[in-house]
Amino acid sequence: MSAIDRIQAQLASHPVVLYMKGTPDFPQCGFSSRVVQVLQACNADYAHVNIFEDPEVREALKEYSHWPTYPQLYINGELVGGCDIVIDLFNKGELINLLANIDAKS
């Protein structure tokens, strides 16, 4: 299975996926940590992928998403954005609505 196939399978298997550096319990960059905090504040139910554990996915995701940095948040298979966009959506109250619309709140 190619890295793109793995990405597509991950996105198809979970309504909310966060590609991040590290894990929610141990984020390995400040931007990933902030997105985890926002998702926790929304009581979001999400899957995560530690890009350090799969270098092929790490590189392929940049091509797949046309987004060069991490973290990357996907909802319903669509790229929402990185840290700044996620925080902005959260501050506007829009992120919680996106999550509620797909029943991704725990």
CNS distance restraints for C-alpha pairs under 8 A (distance, minus, plus):
assign (resid   1 and name CA) (resid   5 and name CA) 5.95 0.50 0.50
assign (resid   1 and name CA) (resid   6 and name CA) 6.63 0.50 0.50
assign (resid   2 and name CA) (resid   6 and name CA) 6.31 0.50 0.50
assign (resid   3 and name CA) (resid   7 and name CA) 6.23 0.50 0.50
assign (resid   3 and name CA) (resid  56 and name CA) 5.80 0.50 0.50
assign (resid   3 and name CA) (resid  57 and name CA) 5.09 0.50 0.50
assign (resid   3 and name CA) (resid  60 and name CA) 6.17 0.50 0.50
assign (resid   4 and name CA) (resid   8 and name CA) 6.17 0.50 0.50
assign (resid   4 and name CA) (resid  57 and name CA) 7.15 0.50 0.50
assign (resid   4 and name CA) (resid  60 and name CA) 6.23 0.50 0.50
assign (resid   4 and name CA) (resid  61 and name CA) 7.34 0.50 0.50
assign (resid   4 and name CA) (resid  64 and name CA) 7.15 0.50 0.50
assign (resid   5 and name CA) (resid   9 and name CA) 6.10 0.50 0.50
assign (resid   6 and name CA) (resid  10 and name CA) 6.11 0.50 0.50
assign (resid   6 and name CA) (resid  57 and name CA) 7.55 0.50 0.50
assign (resid   7 and name CA) (resid  11 and name CA) 6.19 0.50 0.50
assign (resid   7 and name CA) (resid  57 and name CA) 6.91 0.50 0.50
assign (resid   7 and name CA) (resid  61 and name CA) 7.29 0.50 0.50
assign (resid   8 and name CA) (resid  12 and name CA) 6.03 0.50 0.50
assign (resid   9 and name CA) (resid  13 and name CA) 6.04 0.50 0.50
assign (resid  10 and name CA) (resid  14 and name CA) 6.50 0.50 0.50
assign (resid  10 and name CA) (resid  17 and name CA) 7.62 0.50 0.50
assign (resid  11 and name CA) (resid  15 and name CA) 6.94 0.50 0.50
assign (resid  11 and name CA) (resid  16 and name CA) 7.58 0.50 0.50
assign (resid  11 and name CA) (resid  17 and name CA) 6.54 0.50 0.50
assign (resid  11 and name CA) (resid  74 and name CA) 7.56 0.50 0.50
assign (resid  11 and name CA) (resid  76 and name CA) 7.30 0.50 0.50
assign (resid  11 and name CA) (resid  77 and name CA) 5.11 0.50 0.50
assign (resid  12 and name CA) (resid  76 and name CA) 7.82 0.50 0.50
assign (resid  12 and name CA) (resid  77 and name CA) 6.61 0.50 0.50
assign (resid  14 and name CA) (resid  46 and name CA) 7.26 0.50 0.50
assign (resid  14 and name CA) (resid  47 and name CA) 6.55 0.50 0.50
assign (resid  14 and name CA) (resid  76 and name CA) 7.69 0.50 0.50
assign (resid  15 and name CA) (resid  46 and name CA) 7.34 0.50 0.50
assign (resid  15 and name CA) (resid  74 and name CA) 7.85 0.50 0.50
assign (resid  15 and name CA) (resid  75 and name CA) 5.65 0.50 0.50
assign (resid  15 and name CA) (resid  76 and name CA) 4.76 0.50 0.50
assign (resid  15 and name CA) (resid  77 and name CA) 6.91 0.50 0.50
assign (resid  15 and name CA) (resid 102 and name CA) 7.31 0.50 0.50
assign (resid  15 and name CA) (resid 104 and name CA) 7.13 0.50 0.50
assign (resid  16 and name CA) (resid  45 and name CA) 7.27 0.50 0.50
assign (resid  16 and name CA) (resid  46 and name CA) 4.85 0.50 0.50
assign (resid  16 and name CA) (resid  47 and name CA) 6.20 0.50 0.50
assign (resid  16 and name CA) (resid  73 and name CA) 7.38 0.50 0.50
assign (resid  16 and name CA) (resid  74 and name CA) 5.64 0.50 0.50
assign (resid  16 and name CA) (resid  75 and name CA) 4.62 0.50 0.50
assign (resid  16 and name CA) (resid  76 and name CA) 6.36 0.50 0.50
assign (resid  16 and name CA) (resid  77 and name CA) 7.65 0.50 0.50
assign (resid  16 and name CA) (resid 104 and name CA) 7.17 0.50 0.50
assign (resid  17 and name CA) (resid  46 and name CA) 5.65 0.50 0.50
assign (resid  17 and name CA) (resid  47 and name CA) 4.77 0.50 0.50
assign (resid  17 and name CA) (resid  48 and name CA) 5.46 0.50 0.50
assign (resid  17 and name CA) (resid  49 and name CA) 7.43 0.50 0.50
assign (resid  17 and name CA) (resid  73 and name CA) 5.96 0.50 0.50
assign (resid  17 and name CA) (resid  74 and name CA) 5.19 0.50 0.50
assign (resid  17 and name CA) (resid  75 and name CA) 6.68 0.50 0.50
assign (resid  18 and name CA) (resid  46 and name CA) 7.14 0.50 0.50
assign (resid  18 and name CA) (resid  47 and name CA) 6.26 0.50 0.50
assign (resid  18 and name CA) (resid  48 and name CA) 4.62 0.50 0.50
assign (resid  18 and name CA) (resid  49 and name CA) 6.27 0.50 0.50
assign (resid  18 and name CA) (resid  71 and name CA) 6.84 0.50 0.50
assign (resid  18 and name CA) (resid  72 and name CA) 5.81 0.50 0.50
assign (resid  18 and name CA) (resid  73 and name CA) 4.58 0.50 0.50
assign (resid  18 and name CA) (resid  74 and name CA) 6.34 0.50 0.50
assign (resid  19 and name CA) (resid  48 and name CA) 5.77 0.50 0.50
assign (resid  19 and name CA) (resid  49 and name CA) 4.81 0.50 0.50
assign (resid  19 and name CA) (resid  50 and name CA) 6.24 0.50 0.50
assign (resid  19 and name CA) (resid  51 and name CA) 6.41 0.50 0.50
assign (resid  19 and name CA) (resid  70 and name CA) 6.91 0.50 0.50
assign (resid  19 and name CA) (resid  71 and name CA) 5.42 0.50 0.50
assign (resid  19 and name CA) (resid  72 and name CA) 5.14 0.50 0.50
assign (resid  19 and name CA) (resid  73 and name CA) 6.41 0.50 0.50
assign (resid  20 and name CA) (resid  27 and name CA) 7.69 0.50 0.50
assign (resid  20 and name CA) (resid  32 and name CA) 5.62 0.50 0.50
assign (resid  20 and name CA) (resid  48 and name CA) 6.98 0.50 0.50
assign (resid  20 and name CA) (resid  49 and name CA) 6.15 0.50 0.50
assign (resid  20 and name CA) (resid  50 and name CA) 5.33 0.50 0.50
assign (resid  20 and name CA) (resid  51 and name CA) 5.96 0.50 0.50
assign (resid  20 and name CA) (resid  70 and name CA) 5.91 0.50 0.50
assign (resid  20 and name CA) (resid  71 and name CA) 4.44 0.50 0.50
assign (resid  20 and name CA) (resid  72 and name CA) 6.68 0.50 0.50
assign (resid  21 and name CA) (resid  27 and name CA) 6.09 0.50 0.50
assign (resid  21 and name CA) (resid  28 and name CA) 5.25 0.50 0.50
assign (resid  21 and name CA) (resid  29 and name CA) 6.20 0.50 0.50
assign (resid  21 and name CA) (resid  32 and name CA) 6.17 0.50 0.50
assign (resid  21 and name CA) (resid  50 and name CA) 5.49 0.50 0.50
assign (resid  21 and name CA) (resid  51 and name CA) 5.74 0.50 0.50
assign (resid  21 and name CA) (resid  52 and name CA) 6.30 0.50 0.50
assign (resid  21 and name CA) (resid  70 and name CA) 7.07 0.50 0.50
assign (resid  21 and name CA) (resid  71 and name CA) 6.80 0.50 0.50
assign (resid  22 and name CA) (resid  26 and name CA) 5.86 0.50 0.50
assign (resid  22 and name CA) (resid  27 and name CA) 4.44 0.50 0.50
assign (resid  22 and name CA) (resid  28 and name CA) 4.80 0.50 0.50
assign (resid  22 and name CA) (resid  29 and name CA) 7.60 0.50 0.50
assign (resid  22 and name CA) (resid  32 and name CA) 7.80 0.50 0.50
assign (resid  22 and name CA) (resid  50 and name CA) 5.03 0.50 0.50
assign (resid  22 and name CA) (resid  51 and name CA) 7.23 0.50 0.50
assign (resid  22 and name CA) (resid  52 and name CA) 6.84 0.50 0.50
assign (resid  23 and name CA) (resid  27 and name CA) 5.00 0.50 0.50
assign (resid  23 and name CA) (resid  28 and name CA) 7.52 0.50 0.50
assign (resid  23 and name CA) (resid  48 and name CA) 7.08 0.50 0.50
assign (resid  23 and name CA) (resid  49 and name CA) 7.51 0.50 0.50
assign (resid  23 and name CA) (resid  50 and name CA) 5.95 0.50 0.50
assign (resid  24 and name CA) (resid  33 and name CA) 7.28 0.50 0.50
assign (resid  24 and name CA) (resid  36 and name CA) 6.00 0.50 0.50
assign (resid  24 and name CA) (resid  48 and name CA) 7.61 0.50 0.50
assign (resid  27 and name CA) (resid  32 and name CA) 5.98 0.50 0.50
assign (resid  27 and name CA) (resid  33 and name CA) 5.27 0.50 0.50
assign (resid  28 and name CA) (resid  32 and name CA) 7.12 0.50 0.50
assign (resid  28 and name CA) (resid  33 and name CA) 7.46 0.50 0.50
assign (resid  29 and name CA) (resid  33 and name CA) 6.26 0.50 0.50
assign (resid  30 and name CA) (resid  34 and name CA) 6.18 0.50 0.50
assign (resid  31 and name CA) (resid  35 and name CA) 6.43 0.50 0.50
assign (resid  31 and name CA) (resid  70 and name CA) 7.70 0.50 0.50
assign (resid  31 and name CA) (resid  71 and name CA) 6.78 0.50 0.50
assign (resid  31 and name CA) (resid  83 and name CA) 5.71 0.50 0.50
assign (resid  32 and name CA) (resid  36 and name CA) 6.24 0.50 0.50
assign (resid  32 and name CA) (resid  70 and name CA) 7.28 0.50 0.50
assign (resid  32 and name CA) (resid  71 and name CA) 5.45 0.50 0.50
assign (resid  32 and name CA) (resid  83 and name CA) 7.16 0.50 0.50
assign (resid  33 and name CA) (resid  37 and name CA) 6.23 0.50 0.50
assign (resid  34 and name CA) (resid  38 and name CA) 6.27 0.50 0.50
assign (resid  34 and name CA) (resid  83 and name CA) 7.04 0.50 0.50
assign (resid  35 and name CA) (resid  39 and name CA) 6.18 0.50 0.50
assign (resid  35 and name CA) (resid  71 and name CA) 7.66 0.50 0.50
assign (resid  35 and name CA) (resid  83 and name CA) 5.83 0.50 0.50
assign (resid  35 and name CA) (resid  86 and name CA) 6.83 0.50 0.50
assign (resid  35 and name CA) (resid  87 and name CA) 7.16 0.50 0.50
assign (resid  36 and name CA) (resid  40 and name CA) 6.07 0.50 0.50
assign (resid  37 and name CA) (resid  41 and name CA) 6.10 0.50 0.50
assign (resid  38 and name CA) (resid  42 and name CA) 6.34 0.50 0.50
assign (resid  38 and name CA) (resid  86 and name CA) 7.84 0.50 0.50
assign (resid  38 and name CA) (resid  87 and name CA) 6.95 0.50 0.50
assign (resid  38 and name CA) (resid  90 and name CA) 7.02 0.50 0.50
assign (resid  39 and name CA) (resid  43 and name CA) 6.24 0.50 0.50
assign (resid  39 and name CA) (resid  44 and name CA) 5.26 0.50 0.50
assign (resid  40 and name CA) (resid  44 and name CA) 5.97 0.50 0.50
assign (resid  42 and name CA) (resid  95 and name CA) 7.99 0.50 0.50
assign (resid  42 and name CA) (resid  96 and name CA) 5.88 0.50 0.50
assign (resid  42 and name CA) (resid 105 and name CA) 7.12 0.50 0.50
assign (resid  43 and name CA) (resid 105 and name CA) 5.43 0.50 0.50
assign (resid  43 and name CA) (resid 106 and name CA) 5.51 0.50 0.50
assign (resid  44 and name CA) (resid  99 and name CA) 6.90 0.50 0.50
assign (resid  44 and name CA) (resid 104 and name CA) 5.65 0.50 0.50
assign (resid  44 and name CA) (resid 105 and name CA) 4.39 0.50 0.50
assign (resid  44 and name CA) (resid 106 and name CA) 5.75 0.50 0.50
assign (resid  45 and name CA) (resid 104 and name CA) 5.10 0.50 0.50
assign (resid  45 and name CA) (resid 105 and name CA) 5.35 0.50 0.50
assign (resid  45 and name CA) (resid 106 and name CA) 5.40 0.50 0.50
assign (resid  46 and name CA) (resid 104 and name CA) 7.15 0.50 0.50
assign (resid  50 and name CA) (resid  54 and name CA) 7.35 0.50 0.50
assign (resid  51 and name CA) (resid  55 and name CA) 6.41 0.50 0.50
assign (resid  51 and name CA) (resid  57 and name CA) 6.75 0.50 0.50
assign (resid  51 and name CA) (resid  58 and name CA) 5.12 0.50 0.50
assign (resid  52 and name CA) (resid  58 and name CA) 7.27 0.50 0.50
assign (resid  54 and name CA) (resid  58 and name CA) 6.29 0.50 0.50
assign (resid  55 and name CA) (resid  59 and name CA) 6.29 0.50 0.50
assign (resid  56 and name CA) (resid  60 and name CA) 6.02 0.50 0.50
assign (resid  57 and name CA) (resid  61 and name CA) 5.69 0.50 0.50
assign (resid  58 and name CA) (resid  62 and name CA) 7.04 0.50 0.50
assign (resid  59 and name CA) (resid  63 and name CA) 7.18 0.50 0.50
assign (resid  60 and name CA) (resid  64 and name CA) 6.06 0.50 0.50
assign (resid  61 and name CA) (resid  65 and name CA) 5.80 0.50 0.50
assign (resid  61 and name CA) (resid  66 and name CA) 7.84 0.50 0.50
assign (resid  61 and name CA) (resid  67 and name CA) 7.92 0.50 0.50
assign (resid  62 and name CA) (resid  66 and name CA) 5.45 0.50 0.50
assign (resid  62 and name CA) (resid  67 and name CA) 5.34 0.50 0.50
assign (resid  62 and name CA) (resid  68 and name CA) 5.17 0.50 0.50
assign (resid  62 and name CA) (resid  69 and name CA) 7.43 0.50 0.50
assign (resid  63 and name CA) (resid  67 and name CA) 7.36 0.50 0.50
assign (resid  65 and name CA) (resid  79 and name CA) 6.93 0.50 0.50
assign (resid  69 and name CA) (resid  82 and name CA) 7.31 0.50 0.50
assign (resid  70 and name CA) (resid  82 and name CA) 6.41 0.50 0.50
assign (resid  70 and name CA) (resid  83 and name CA) 7.89 0.50 0.50
assign (resid  71 and name CA) (resid  82 and name CA) 5.43 0.50 0.50
assign (resid  71 and name CA) (resid  83 and name CA) 6.47 0.50 0.50
assign (resid  72 and name CA) (resid  79 and name CA) 7.03 0.50 0.50
assign (resid  72 and name CA) (resid  80 and name CA) 7.41 0.50 0.50
assign (resid  72 and name CA) (resid  81 and name CA) 5.58 0.50 0.50
assign (resid  72 and name CA) (resid  82 and name CA) 4.85 0.50 0.50
assign (resid  72 and name CA) (resid  83 and name CA) 7.55 0.50 0.50
assign (resid  73 and name CA) (resid  79 and name CA) 5.98 0.50 0.50
assign (resid  73 and name CA) (resid  80 and name CA) 5.50 0.50 0.50
assign (resid  73 and name CA) (resid  81 and name CA) 5.66 0.50 0.50
assign (resid  73 and name CA) (resid  82 and name CA) 6.34 0.50 0.50
assign (resid  73 and name CA) (resid  86 and name CA) 7.72 0.50 0.50
assign (resid  74 and name CA) (resid  78 and name CA) 5.14 0.50 0.50
assign (resid  74 and name CA) (resid  79 and name CA) 4.41 0.50 0.50
assign (resid  74 and name CA) (resid  80 and name CA) 5.38 0.50 0.50
assign (resid  74 and name CA) (resid  81 and name CA) 7.43 0.50 0.50
assign (resid  75 and name CA) (resid  79 and name CA) 6.62 0.50 0.50
assign (resid  75 and name CA) (resid  80 and name CA) 6.58 0.50 0.50
assign (resid  75 and name CA) (resid  98 and name CA) 7.94 0.50 0.50
assign (resid  75 and name CA) (resid  99 and name CA) 7.83 0.50 0.50
assign (resid  76 and name CA) (resid 102 and name CA) 7.88 0.50 0.50
assign (resid  80 and name CA) (resid  85 and name CA) 7.50 0.50 0.50
assign (resid  80 and name CA) (resid  86 and name CA) 7.23 0.50 0.50
assign (resid  81 and name CA) (resid  85 and name CA) 5.58 0.50 0.50
assign (resid  81 and name CA) (resid  86 and name CA) 6.36 0.50 0.50
assign (resid  82 and name CA) (resid  86 and name CA) 6.10 0.50 0.50
assign (resid  83 and name CA) (resid  87 and name CA) 6.08 0.50 0.50
assign (resid  84 and name CA) (resid  88 and name CA) 6.09 0.50 0.50
assign (resid  85 and name CA) (resid  89 and name CA) 6.11 0.50 0.50
assign (resid  86 and name CA) (resid  90 and name CA) 6.12 0.50 0.50
assign (resid  86 and name CA) (resid  95 and name CA) 7.19 0.50 0.50
assign (resid  87 and name CA) (resid  91 and name CA) 6.09 0.50 0.50
assign (resid  88 and name CA) (resid  92 and name CA) 6.24 0.50 0.50
assign (resid  89 and name CA) (resid  93 and name CA) 6.20 0.50 0.50
assign (resid  89 and name CA) (resid  94 and name CA) 5.02 0.50 0.50
assign (resid  89 and name CA) (resid  95 and name CA) 5.02 0.50 0.50
assign (resid  90 and name CA) (resid  94 and name CA) 5.89 0.50 0.50
assign (resid  90 and name CA) (resid  95 and name CA) 4.86 0.50 0.50
assign (resid  90 and name CA) (resid  96 and name CA) 6.74 0.50 0.50
assign (resid  93 and name CA) (resid  97 and name CA) 6.90 0.50 0.50
assign (resid  94 and name CA) (resid  98 and name CA) 6.30 0.50 0.50
assign (resid  95 and name CA) (resid  99 and name CA) 6.27 0.50 0.50
assign (resid  96 and name CA) (resid 100 and name CA) 6.04 0.50 0.50
assign (resid  97 and name CA) (resid 101 and name CA) 6.02 0.50 0.50
assign (resid  98 and name CA) (resid 102 and name CA) 6.84 0.50 0.50
assign (resid  99 and name CA) (resid 103 and name CA) 6.18 0.50 0.50
assign (resid  99 and name CA) (resid 104 and name CA) 5.05 0.50 0.50
assign (resid  99 and name CA) (resid 105 and name CA) 6.21 0.50 0.50
assign (resid 100 and name CA) (resid 104 and name CA) 5.95 0.50 0.50
assign (resid 100 and name CA) (resid 105 and name CA) 6.07 0.50 0.50
